[in-house]
Amino acid sequence: MFRRPVRGSRGPAPAHSRDDIVTAAIAIADADGLAAVSMRAVAARLETGAASLYRYLSSRDDLLDLMADRVAAELRPYPEPDGDWLDTLVRLARAQRAVHERHPWLFELSQRASAIGPEALAFFDACLRVMAPVEAPSAAKFEAIGMMNGVAILFARKRAAGESLTFVGFDLTPYPHLLAALSRPAATPAAAMDLFERALRSLLRGLLTA
């Protein structure tokens, strides 16, 4: 699919490119969610017929793969692997989180089998480049990349939900440990904001330096 021509090779000169189709699909998903993305909806946005899209794509699944790879390009430019490798991985993970916050529908794509495109491969390569000085097995490094993505998705979804855990209205007397924990002073805003980085650093150290 990623090797298919960007423009159809048969028939009259096309009015749109595959790039136009992907751009339109992402705009629909950003506005209305992934379920709203259909070949018909994308064609309508481009003011063309749905059949014309099949000159570039064989199915909606192809389109979803292209959408995922397009937004992966937003992770560029990758930070240079200078200084501390852990600091650099955290910066890469922050970029992942920002992409998921801009495109909440990416979480749904992560739940399906998909083709890996050139931008996703480039991100894997960038992460492995950063981890080159680390004496850890390749399997551990790939696990680290997966954990980075998982933590980025978790925090992006938490921010999108905009809700925190609350026990207001519950009688907590039968739960003394919970009651004691909630009676302690709350974390400072700075500490709460830093949870993403603290969680990442702990996970990555555990995977790569244990």
C-alpha positions as CSV (number, residue, x, y, z in Angstrom):
1,M,0.0,0.0,0.0
2,F,2.8,2.4,0.9
3,R,4.4,1.5,-2.5
4,R,1.3,2.3,-4.5
5,P,1.6,5.4,-6.8
6,V,0.7,8.7,-5.2
7,R,-1.5,9.5,-8.2
8,G,-3.5,7.2,-10.4
9,S,-1.9,6.2,-13.7
10,R,-5.0,5.5,-15.7
11,G,-7.7,7.8,-17.0
12,P,-7.8,11.6,-17.1
13,A,-5.5,13.7,-15.0
14,P,-6.8,13.4,-11.4
15,A,-8.1,16.4,-9.5
16,H,-6.7,15.2,-6.2
17,S,-3.6,13.2,-5.0
18,R,-3.3,10.5,-2.4
19,D,-1.8,13.2,-0.1
20,D,-5.1,15.3,-0.5
21,I,-7.1,12.2,0.5
22,V,-5.1,11.6,3.6
23,T,-5.2,15.2,4.6
24,A,-9.0,15.3,4.2
25,A,-9.4,12.0,6.2
26,I,-7.3,13.4,9.1
27,A,-9.3,16.6,9.2
28,I,-12.5,14.5,9.5
29,A,-11.1,12.3,12.2
30,D,-9.8,15.3,14.2
31,A,-13.2,16.9,14.1
32,D,-15.6,14.0,14.4
33,G,-13.6,10.9,15.4
34,L,-12.3,7.9,13.5
35,A,-15.8,6.4,12.9
36,A,-16.7,9.4,10.8
37,V,-13.9,8.5,8.3
38,S,-15.3,6.7,5.3
39,M,-14.4,6.7,1.7
40,R,-17.7,8.5,1.0
41,A,-17.1,11.2,3.7
42,V,-13.6,11.8,2.4
43,A,-14.8,12.0,-1.2
44,A,-17.6,14.5,-0.1
45,R,-15.0,16.7,1.6
46,L,-12.9,16.7,-1.6
47,E,-16.1,17.3,-3.7
48,T,-15.6,14.1,-5.8
49,G,-17.0,10.7,-6.0
50,A,-16.1,7.9,-3.7
51,A,-15.2,5.6,-6.6
52,S,-12.4,8.0,-7.6
53,L,-10.6,7.4,-4.4
54,Y,-10.0,3.8,-5.3
55,R,-7.5,4.9,-7.9
56,Y,-5.2,5.5,-5.0
57,L,-6.4,3.2,-2.2
58,S,-7.8,-0.3,-2.3
59,S,-9.7,0.0,1.0
60,R,-10.5,2.1,4.1
61,D,-7.9,0.1,5.9
62,D,-5.3,1.4,3.5
63,L,-6.5,4.9,4.3
64,L,-6.2,4.4,8.0
65,D,-2.6,3.1,7.7
66,L,-1.7,6.2,5.7
67,M,-3.3,8.5,8.2
68,A,-1.3,6.9,11.1
69,D,1.9,7.2,9.1
70,R,1.2,10.8,8.2
71,V,0.7,11.9,11.8
72,A,3.9,10.0,12.8
73,A,5.7,12.5,10.6
74,E,4.7,15.1,13.3
75,L,7.3,13.5,15.5
76,R,10.0,15.2,13.5
77,P,12.5,16.7,13.9
78,Y,14.0,14.0,16.1
79,P,16.3,15.3,18.8
80,E,20.0,14.6,18.3
81,P,21.3,11.7,20.5
82,D,23.7,13.9,22.4
83,G,24.1,14.0,26.2
84,D,22.0,11.6,28.3
85,W,20.1,8.9,26.3
86,L,17.3,8.9,28.9
87,D,16.8,12.7,28.6
88,T,16.5,12.3,24.8
89,L,14.0,9.4,25.1
90,V,11.9,11.5,27.4
91,R,11.8,14.3,24.8
92,L,10.8,11.7,22.1
93,A,8.0,10.4,24.4
94,R,6.8,14.0,25.0
95,A,6.5,14.4,21.3
96,Q,4.5,11.1,21.1
97,R,2.2,12.4,23.8
98,A,1.6,15.7,22.0
99,V,0.8,13.9,18.8
100,H,-1.8,11.7,20.6
101,E,-3.3,14.8,22.2
102,R,-3.7,16.4,18.8
103,H,-5.2,13.3,17.3
104,P,-7.1,11.3,19.9
105,W,-8.3,8.8,17.3
106,L,-4.8,7.4,17.1
107,F,-5.6,5.3,20.1
108,E,-8.2,3.4,18.1
109,L,-5.7,2.8,15.4
110,S,-3.2,1.3,17.9
111,Q,-5.8,-1.4,18.6
112,R,-5.8,-2.8,15.1
113,A,-3.3,-4.7,13.0
114,S,-1.8,-2.3,10.5
115,A,1.0,-1.9,8.0
116,I,4.0,0.0,9.2
117,G,4.9,3.0,7.1
118,P,8.1,4.8,6.4
119,E,7.5,7.5,9.1
120,A,6.9,4.9,11.8
121,L,10.0,3.0,10.7
122,A,12.0,6.3,10.9
123,F,10.8,6.9,14.5
124,F,11.9,3.3,15.5
125,D,15.2,4.0,13.9
126,A,15.6,7.3,15.7
127,C,14.8,5.7,19.1
128,L,17.3,2.9,18.5
129,R,19.9,5.5,17.5
130,V,19.4,7.2,20.8
131,M,19.7,3.9,22.6
132,A,22.9,2.8,20.7
133,P,25.2,3.5,23.7
134,V,23.0,1.4,26.1
135,E,24.2,-2.1,26.7
136,A,20.9,-3.9,26.5
137,P,19.4,-6.6,24.2
138,S,17.5,-5.4,21.1
139,A,14.4,-7.0,22.6
140,A,14.6,-4.7,25.6
141,K,15.0,-1.7,23.4
142,F,11.9,-2.5,21.4
143,E,10.0,-3.1,24.6
144,A,11.2,0.4,25.7
145,I,9.8,1.9,22.6
146,G,6.5,0.2,23.1
147,M,6.3,1.4,26.7
148,M,7.1,4.9,25.6
149,N,4.1,4.7,23.3
150,G,1.9,3.2,25.9
151,V,2.6,5.8,28.5
152,A,2.2,8.6,26.0
153,I,-1.3,7.2,25.0
154,L,-2.3,6.8,28.7
155,F,-1.4,10.4,29.6
156,A,-2.9,11.8,26.4
157,R,-6.2,10.0,27.1
158,K,-6.2,11.1,30.7
159,R,-5.9,14.7,29.6
160,A,-8.6,14.3,27.0
161,A,-11.0,12.9,29.7
162,G,-10.3,15.9,31.8
163,E,-11.4,14.1,35.0
164,S,-9.5,13.0,38.1
165,L,-10.4,10.2,40.5
166,T,-12.7,11.4,43.2
167,F,-14.1,9.8,46.3
168,V,-16.5,12.6,47.2
169,G,-19.8,11.2,48.6
170,F,-18.3,7.9,49.8
171,D,-18.1,6.8,53.4
172,L,-14.4,5.8,53.6
173,T,-14.5,4.7,57.2
174,P,-14.3,1.0,56.3
175,Y,-11.2,1.7,54.2
176,P,-8.6,3.0,56.7
177,H,-5.6,2.9,54.4
178,L,-7.4,4.8,51.7
179,L,-8.7,7.3,54.2
180,A,-5.2,7.9,55.6
181,A,-3.8,8.4,52.1
182,L,-6.4,11.0,51.2
183,S,-5.9,12.8,54.5
184,R,-2.2,13.5,53.6
185,P,-1.4,16.8,51.9
186,A,-2.0,16.7,48.2
187,A,0.9,16.7,45.7
188,T,2.0,20.1,44.4
189,P,0.9,21.0,40.9
190,A,4.5,20.7,39.8
191,A,4.8,17.1,41.1
192,A,1.6,16.1,39.4
193,M,2.7,17.6,36.1
194,D,6.0,15.7,36.4
195,L,4.4,12.3,36.8
196,F,4.7,11.6,33.1
197,E,8.4,12.1,33.1
198,R,8.9,10.3,36.4
199,A,6.9,7.3,35.2
200,L,8.9,7.1,32.0
201,R,12.3,7.4,33.6
202,S,11.5,4.6,36.0
203,L,10.2,2.3,33.3
204,L,13.0,3.0,30.9
205,R,15.7,2.6,33.5
206,G,14.1,-0.7,34.6
207,L,13.9,-2.1,31.1
208,L,17.3,-0.9,29.8
209,T,19.7,-0.9,32.8
210,A,18.5,-3.7,35.1
